Amino acid sequence: QNRSKITTTIKKYWERNDFDKDGFISQLEFCDGKGLGWKMKRVMQKKLSKMTTKQKKTFDTVSPETWQNDLSGWLDHYDTDNSGTLSMSEVVAGLIETFSVTEAEEKKTVKETVMDTWFLFDFDSNQVIDKEEFLTPNGFAQTLKVELKAKVRTGGRRFR
């Protein structure tokens, strides 16, 4: 029954967000002001608003300036198996360390967010992000840079 509910929910959201009804959710449809990306952001904000002050405090201790100007270095640093690509687990570990996430619930949120948005950055769907996908305009590096800048701008207080 739970599986049926999940399938029904996915179909419902898919139909609502596949604006041109071509069977795919394009980047434009995802990023539209009423699209799935916007909805995911609202869900994430809601989850984060329920965090305790202690849980949010971990975001205040980050010093992301290191990676702002060396995003290729971020990939190299967190490519722990030296494959030249980033696996989902390497990205999760990198984000957890970069943003000093220490609480279990926050780690779970990071992992879920990466899993839910992976397809946006893994353009060839081979389960890894290669350097080209990482550095391409609107790729992972650019998204990471925006988050790092926001974190610096807000004095470490991100995700409110």
C-alpha positions as a Markdown table, in Angstrom:
| # | Residue | x | y | z |
|---|---|---|---|---|
| 1 | Gln | 0.0 | 0.0 | 0.0 |
| 2 | Asn | 2.9 | 2.4 | 0.8 |
| 3 | Arg | 4.5 | 1.7 | -2.6 |
| 4 | Ser | 1.1 | 2.4 | -4.3 |
| 5 | Lys | 0.9 | 5.7 | -2.4 |
| 6 | Ile | 4.4 | 6.7 | -3.4 |
| 7 | Thr | 3.7 | 5.8 | -7.1 |
| 8 | Thr | 0.5 | 7.8 | -7.1 |
| 9 | Thr | 2.2 | 10.8 | -5.5 |
| 10 | Ile | 5.1 | 10.7 | -8.1 |
| 11 | Lys | 2.6 | 10.5 | -11.0 |
| 12 | Lys | 0.6 | 13.4 | -9.6 |
| 13 | Tyr | 3.7 | 15.6 | -9.2 |
| 14 | Trp | 5.1 | 14.5 | -12.6 |
| 15 | Glu | 1.8 | 15.4 | -14.3 |
| 16 | Arg | 1.7 | 18.8 | -12.6 |
| 17 | Asn | 5.3 | 19.6 | -13.4 |
| 18 | Asp | 5.6 | 18.3 | -17.0 |
| 19 | Phe | 4.1 | 21.4 | -18.4 |
| 20 | Asp | 4.5 | 20.5 | -22.0 |
| 21 | Lys | 3.3 | 16.9 | -21.4 |
| 22 | Asp | 6.3 | 15.4 | -23.3 |
| 23 | Gly | 7.0 | 12.8 | -20.6 |
| 24 | Phe | 10.1 | 14.6 | -19.3 |
| 25 | Ile | 10.7 | 17.4 | -16.8 |
| 26 | Ser | 13.2 | 19.7 | -18.5 |
| 27 | Gln | 15.5 | 22.0 | -16.6 |
| 28 | Leu | 13.2 | 24.9 | -17.5 |
| 29 | Glu | 10.2 | 23.1 | -16.1 |
| 30 | Phe | 12.1 | 22.1 | -13.0 |
| 31 | Cys | 13.3 | 25.6 | -12.3 |
| 32 | Asp | 10.1 | 27.4 | -13.2 |
| 33 | Gly | 8.6 | 29.5 | -10.4 |
| 34 | Lys | 5.9 | 26.9 | -10.0 |
| 35 | Gly | 8.0 | 23.9 | -10.9 |
| 36 | Leu | 9.4 | 20.9 | -8.9 |
| 37 | Gly | 12.6 | 22.8 | -8.0 |
| 38 | Trp | 10.6 | 25.5 | -6.3 |
| 39 | Lys | 8.5 | 23.0 | -4.4 |
| 40 | Met | 11.6 | 21.1 | -3.3 |
| 41 | Lys | 13.1 | 24.4 | -2.0 |
| 42 | Arg | 9.9 | 25.0 | 0.0 |
| 43 | Val | 10.0 | 21.5 | 1.5 |
| 44 | Met | 13.6 | 21.9 | 2.4 |
| 45 | Gln | 13.0 | 25.3 | 4.0 |
| 46 | Lys | 10.1 | 23.7 | 6.0 |
| 47 | Lys | 12.4 | 20.9 | 7.2 |
| 48 | Leu | 15.1 | 23.3 | 8.2 |
| 49 | Ser | 12.7 | 25.6 | 10.0 |
| 50 | Lys | 11.9 | 22.7 | 12.3 |
| 51 | Met | 15.5 | 22.2 | 13.3 |
| 52 | Thr | 16.6 | 23.3 | 16.7 |
| 53 | Thr | 19.0 | 26.2 | 17.3 |
| 54 | Lys | 21.7 | 23.7 | 18.2 |
| 55 | Gln | 21.2 | 21.9 | 14.9 |
| 56 | Lys | 21.3 | 25.1 | 12.9 |
| 57 | Lys | 24.4 | 26.2 | 14.8 |
| 58 | Thr | 26.6 | 23.8 | 12.8 |
| 59 | Phe | 26.0 | 25.9 | 9.7 |
| 60 | Asp | 27.6 | 28.9 | 11.5 |
| 61 | Thr | 31.0 | 27.3 | 11.9 |
| 62 | Val | 31.7 | 26.8 | 8.2 |
| 63 | Ser | 34.6 | 28.6 | 6.5 |
| 64 | Pro | 33.7 | 28.0 | 2.8 |
| 65 | Glu | 36.0 | 30.7 | 1.4 |
| 66 | Thr | 38.6 | 28.0 | 0.7 |
| 67 | Trp | 36.5 | 26.5 | -2.1 |
| 68 | Gln | 35.0 | 29.7 | -3.6 |
| 69 | Asn | 37.9 | 30.3 | -5.9 |
| 70 | Asp | 39.0 | 26.7 | -6.5 |
| 71 | Leu | 35.9 | 24.6 | -7.4 |
| 72 | Ser | 38.0 | 22.2 | -9.5 |
| 73 | Gly | 40.0 | 21.7 | -6.3 |
| 74 | Trp | 36.8 | 20.8 | -4.5 |
| 75 | Leu | 36.2 | 18.0 | -7.0 |
| 76 | Asp | 39.8 | 16.8 | -6.7 |
| 77 | His | 39.7 | 16.9 | -2.9 |
| 78 | Tyr | 36.5 | 14.9 | -2.6 |
| 79 | Asp | 37.3 | 12.5 | -5.4 |
| 80 | Thr | 38.6 | 10.0 | -2.8 |
| 81 | Asp | 39.1 | 7.1 | -5.2 |
| 82 | Asn | 41.0 | 9.3 | -7.7 |
| 83 | Ser | 38.7 | 8.3 | -10.5 |
| 84 | Gly | 38.3 | 11.9 | -11.9 |
| 85 | Thr | 34.6 | 11.7 | -11.1 |
| 86 | Leu | 32.4 | 12.2 | -8.0 |
| 87 | Ser | 30.1 | 9.5 | -6.9 |
| 88 | Met | 27.0 | 10.3 | -4.9 |
| 89 | Ser | 28.6 | 9.3 | -1.7 |
| 90 | Glu | 31.7 | 11.4 | -2.4 |
| 91 | Val | 29.4 | 14.4 | -3.0 |
| 92 | Val | 27.4 | 13.8 | 0.2 |
| 93 | Ala | 30.7 | 13.5 | 2.2 |
| 94 | Gly | 32.1 | 16.6 | 0.6 |
| 95 | Leu | 29.0 | 18.7 | 1.3 |
| 96 | Ile | 28.8 | 17.4 | 4.9 |
| 97 | Glu | 32.4 | 18.4 | 5.4 |
| 98 | Thr | 32.3 | 21.7 | 3.5 |
| 99 | Phe | 29.2 | 22.9 | 5.4 |
| 100 | Ser | 30.3 | 21.4 | 8.7 |
| 101 | Val | 27.2 | 19.3 | 9.1 |
| 102 | Thr | 27.4 | 17.3 | 12.3 |
| 103 | Glu | 23.8 | 16.4 | 13.4 |
| 104 | Ala | 22.3 | 13.1 | 12.1 |
| 105 | Glu | 19.1 | 14.8 | 10.8 |
| 106 | Glu | 21.1 | 17.4 | 8.9 |
| 107 | Lys | 23.3 | 14.7 | 7.3 |
| 108 | Lys | 20.1 | 12.8 | 6.3 |
| 109 | Thr | 18.8 | 16.0 | 4.7 |
| 110 | Val | 22.0 | 16.5 | 2.8 |
| 111 | Lys | 21.9 | 12.9 | 1.5 |
| 112 | Glu | 18.3 | 13.1 | 0.6 |
| 113 | Thr | 18.8 | 16.4 | -1.2 |
| 114 | Val | 21.7 | 15.0 | -3.2 |
| 115 | Met | 19.7 | 11.9 | -4.1 |
| 116 | Asp | 16.7 | 14.0 | -5.2 |
| 117 | Thr | 18.7 | 16.4 | -7.3 |
| 118 | Trp | 21.4 | 14.1 | -8.7 |
| 119 | Phe | 19.8 | 13.9 | -12.1 |
| 120 | Leu | 20.2 | 17.7 | -12.5 |
| 121 | Phe | 24.0 | 17.4 | -12.5 |
| 122 | Asp | 24.6 | 13.8 | -13.9 |
| 123 | Phe | 23.7 | 14.8 | -17.4 |
| 124 | Asp | 24.7 | 11.4 | -19.0 |
| 125 | Ser | 23.0 | 9.4 | -16.2 |
| 126 | Asn | 26.1 | 7.2 | -15.5 |
| 127 | Gln | 25.8 | 7.7 | -11.7 |
| 128 | Val | 28.9 | 9.9 | -11.4 |
| 129 | Ile | 29.6 | 13.6 | -12.0 |
| 130 | Asp | 32.7 | 14.0 | -14.2 |
| 131 | Lys | 34.8 | 17.1 | -14.4 |
| 132 | Glu | 32.9 | 18.4 | -17.5 |
| 133 | Glu | 29.5 | 18.0 | -15.7 |
| 134 | Phe | 31.0 | 19.5 | -12.6 |
| 135 | Leu | 32.3 | 22.6 | -14.3 |
| 136 | Thr | 29.7 | 23.2 | -17.0 |
| 137 | Pro | 27.5 | 26.3 | -16.7 |
| 138 | Asn | 24.6 | 25.5 | -14.4 |
| 139 | Gly | 26.5 | 22.4 | -13.3 |
| 140 | Phe | 27.4 | 21.3 | -9.8 |
| 141 | Ala | 30.3 | 23.7 | -9.3 |
| 142 | Gln | 28.3 | 26.7 | -10.2 |
| 143 | Thr | 25.5 | 25.6 | -7.8 |
| 144 | Leu | 28.1 | 25.0 | -5.1 |
| 145 | Lys | 29.7 | 28.4 | -5.6 |
| 146 | Val | 26.3 | 30.1 | -5.2 |
| 147 | Glu | 25.7 | 28.2 | -1.9 |
| 148 | Leu | 29.2 | 29.0 | -0.7 |
| 149 | Lys | 28.8 | 32.7 | -1.5 |
| 150 | Ala | 25.5 | 32.8 | 0.2 |
| 151 | Lys | 27.0 | 31.1 | 3.3 |
| 152 | Val | 29.8 | 33.7 | 3.4 |
| 153 | Arg | 27.4 | 36.6 | 2.8 |
| 154 | Thr | 25.1 | 35.4 | 5.7 |
| 155 | Gly | 28.0 | 34.9 | 8.0 |
| 156 | Gly | 27.7 | 31.1 | 7.9 |
| 157 | Arg | 24.0 | 31.1 | 8.5 |
| 158 | Arg | 22.6 | 29.3 | 5.5 |
| 159 | Phe | 19.4 | 27.3 | 5.0 |
| 160 | Arg | 16.9 | 29.5 | 6.8 |
